[in-house]
Amino acid sequence: MSHENAGYQRLFETEEMTFGASFPLTGTNRSTPDRHDELHLAKHAEAVGFDGLWARDVPTYWPKFGDAGQTFDTWPWLSHVAAHTDEIALGTASIVLTLRHPIHVAKSAATVDQLSDGRLVLGVASGDRDPEFPAFGLEKAERGEAFRERFEAIRTMWREDAPSLEGEWGSLTGELSVVPEPTTETIPMLPTGNARQSREWIAEHGDGWLFYHLPERTLADYLFDWREKAGDKPYAMAVRVELAEDPTAQPEQLHLGYRAGVEWFQDYFRQLADYGVDHVIVGIGNDDSEAALSRFADEIIDAV
C-alpha cells in the first residue's frame, strides 16, 4: 500500500523495519515531564536515527491505570515538536476517537499535518480507561459503534467540501467545511488494538494496524492472519525496552516488553522483522534516556 503522506512514507515505505520512540522520552509517567527535557530528547532521537516520535492521548490522569501518557495534550504538543524537528514522522498512539468530537479531531489533525509538512500519522483507539466514559457522557458499551462512525466521519470531512454527515456525535448538513485540509487527501489512520472492531473491518478501513506487545508465537499468528486479510498494509507495534548494562544479559519479562542486553534485543528485533513487523514503537525505560536512545540507535537500529 502506498500513501503520499510524508510521515507514512518515512515509517512504512522502506524495505527495512523502522523504529520510533514514544513520549514521555524521560520515562516520567505520573508527573508532568519537563518539557525542555522532552524536546531535547525528541531532537536527539531524530539525530541518532529514529524514524518516528509517538504521543499518546490521555485526557485525564487515573492513578489506578498508572500513567498520564506524556501529560501534555496531543495536538499542541505535536505542533511544538514539529516546530523543533525536521523530517521525523509524528504519530499518535493513539487518539481516543470515542472521547473526542470528530470535527475537532479532523481540524486538529489537519492542522498538525500542515504545520509538520505532512509528517503526521494517526493511531486511533476506542478507549480503555473506564472512568473516562461517563466523564465524557459516553456509554462504554457503545464505544465500538461510536469508533466506526467517527472514523468514517473524519475521513469524509478531509475528503469532501461541505459534506452531509450524520451520526451519534451530531450532523453536518452540507453547509459547513472543516479547514484546513490535510497535506494529502487523507491522513493515514491505524486502528489500535482491536478498537472493538473485527479484524476484517480494520483490514478494509485502516491504513495499517497498530498493536501492543505480544508473545512471539501469538504475534506470528496475528501477522499471518493480517497479511491474509490486509495484504501489504503495514503492521506496527509497541515494545517497552530496558537496556541492561551487560550486553549478553538474557531477557527479563516486563509489562509489555523486556529488560535485556543489546545482543538479545538485536536477535529479538531481527525476528520481528522476519515475522513482517513494519515499525516498532520503543518505550525506553532506562534512567539516562539520552544515553539509552543513543545506545539503542547505535547498537540495535544499525544492527537490525
N, C-alpha and C positions, 0 to 999 in steps of 0.2 A: 504494500500500500504506500502511495506517495502523497505527500502533503506539502504545500508551498510555505507553510508556517516555518519560520527560521528556527524556532525552538525545537519543533518536531524533527526537523532535518538534523539538527545537532545531536539529538538524543537517539534517533532511530534509523536514519538513512545512512548507515555505515555498516561495513561488514563486521566490525568488532563490537562486542558488548561494551556499553558505555557506563559511566559511573556518575552519580550525583551525590550531593551531601544535603542532609536535612537540618533545618533550623529547629531548635537553637543549636548553633555550632559550638557554643560554650558548654553544652551539656546541661544547662540550667533549666529545670523543668518547672518547679513550683513557684519560684520568684521571678520577677522581671529580669531577664538577662540584660546586661549592659549593652546598649545599642551601639556604642562605639566599638566595643569588642566584637560584637556580631558582624558589624560592617567590615571591620578589619579582616576577620576570618573569611567573610564572603569573598572579598577581593583576593585573599590568599588562596582560597580554594580554586578560583578561576586561574590564578597564576601558575599553580602547580599541576593543573591538568584535569580537574573535574569538569564534567560536561553540563551539569545541572545543579541548581540550588532550589530546594523544595521547602515551601512554607505550609504550615498546617492551618486549618480553620477551626478554632476552638473559641466559640463566643463567650463561654463562661468557665470559670475555674471550679471544678468539682473535686474536692480533696480525695474522695473515695477513689476516683479514677486515677489520681496520682500525678497529673501534669496539666500544664496550661499551654501546650504547644510552644510556639515562640513568643507567646503573650501578646505581641502587637497584632492588630487587625491585619488580615492578609493583604488587602488591596493597597493601603498606604505603605505597608512595609515593603511589598514587592516593587512598588513605584520608587521607593527610596533606594532599594538595592539596584534597580535598573539604572538609576542615575549615576551609580558608582561602579558599575561593571560594563563590559564591552560586548562580549559575544556569548557568554554562558547562558544556557537556557534557564528560564524561570518557571517553576512548576508549583502547583498547589496539590497538597497531599493530605486532605482533599477538601474542596469546598462542599459544605453540607447543604445540598440543594433544598432539602426539606425545611431548613431553618432560615432561608433567605428568599426574598421575593425575586422571581425570575427577571423582572425588569431591572432590578438593582444589580443582579449578577451579570446580566448581559451588558449593562452600561459600564460597570466597574471593570469587568474582564477586558472589554474592548479598549477601555482607557489605558490599562496597564499594557495591553498588547501594543497599542500605538506608541506609548511612551518608551517601550523597550525595543521598538523596531521589529515587532513580530516574534519576540522570544518566549511568549507565554504558552504553556501547555497546562491544561486543566485536568487534574484528578478531581472527580466528583463523587460524592458519597450520599448515603441515605441517613446517616447519623447513628450513633451507638451510645450516647450518654443519656440515660433515662430521664433525669430531671429536666433536661432541656426541652423536651417535647411539650409538657404543659406550660413551661415558661414562654414558649412561642405560640401557644394556642393550637398545637397540632396533636391529634390522636396518634399515639405510637403505631397502632395497627394500620394506620392509613399511609405510612411513610413510603411504602413501595409504589403505590399509585401516584402519590404526590411527586416522588422522584421522577417517574416516567413523564408525567405531564410537564413538569418544569424543565426537564432535559430537552424535550421536543420544543417547548415554547422558546427557550433561549436560542436554540438553533434557528428557529423561524425568524426571531427578531433580528438576528445577524444577517440572514439571507434575504429578507424581504423588507421593502419600504412600506410603512403603514400597514402592517399585517392585521388580519382579522383572526383573533385567537380567543379561546375561552377555556377556563379550567377552574379547579378549586381555588386557585390563587387570585382569580379575577378575570377580566376580559379586556381585550383590545378590539375596537370596532372599525378599524381601517382608517382612523383619523390621525393616529399618532405613530411616529417613528422613534426608535431608540438609537441615539447617537452617542459617541462616534461609532462608525463601523470598524470592525477589526481590520488588520492589515491584509488579511486573506478572506475568502468567502466565509469561513467559519474558523473559530479557534478549536484546535483538537481537544476532545473531551474523552477521558478514560475513566469509566466507572471503576470504583474502588471496592475491593472485596466482591461480594455478591450483590450489594446495593439493593437487596430484596427483589432481585430480578432473576430470570432464568439465564443460563449461560448462552442460550440461543439468542436471547434479546440483546445481551451485551455484545455478542459477536456481530450481530447485524447492525446495531445502532452506535456502538462505541468506536472510537478511532484507535482503540487498543484496550488493554486490561491492566489495571494496577492492583497488585495483591500484596498481602503480608508475607512474612517469612513462613515457609512451610518445611516440614521434613523432606529430605531429598526424594524419597520414593513417592510421596504424595505429590511433590512438585512435578516430578517426571510424568505422573499420570495426568495432572492438570494440564500440563503443556501439550501432551499428546492430544487430549480432547480439544484443547483450544485451537490447535492447528487444524484439526479436523473440521471445526466449526467456523473458524475465522480466517483461515488461510494465512497470509503474511502480515496480518495486523499485529502490532508489537505487544509484547508481554513485559511489564516492568514489575519489580518487587522491591520491598524494603527489608533491610537486614541491619540489626544492631551489631556493632563491631567494637570490641575492646582489644587492642593490640598488647600482647604480653611482651615483656622485655626480652625473654628468651625466644629467639626466632624459631626454635624447634618445639615450643610448647604445644601440647595436644589440647584439643578443644574442651572448654567447659561450657555447658549449656547456660545461656542467659535467656531472659524473656525476649522472644523474637530475634534471637541471634546467638552469638558466641563470643567467648574470650579465648584467644589462641595466639600462637606465634605466626609470623608472616608466612612461613613455609606452608603451614596448614591452610592458611587463607588463600595462598596462591593456588593450591590444588582445588580448594572449595570453589573459588570463582571460575576457574577453568572448567570445572564440572558444570556449573550453572550455564556457562556459555555453550557447552556441548549439549545441554538439555534444550537450549533455544531461548534462554532469557536474553532480552534485548537491552535492558537497562536495570541497574541496581541502585537504589537509594540507600546510602550508608548513613547510619546514625552513629557517630563517633562517641564512644563512652569514656575515653581517656581524659585525665585531668588536664594535661597540657594539649589543648586542642590543636594549636598551630603546629606543634611538632608531630602530632598524630596524623593530621591531614597531609603534611609533607612526607611522612614515612609511608602512609598508605599509597600516596601517588607514586613515590619513587620505587617502592618495593612490591607493590601489588598491581596498581593500574598498569605500570610499564611492563610488568612481567606476565600479564594475562593475555 
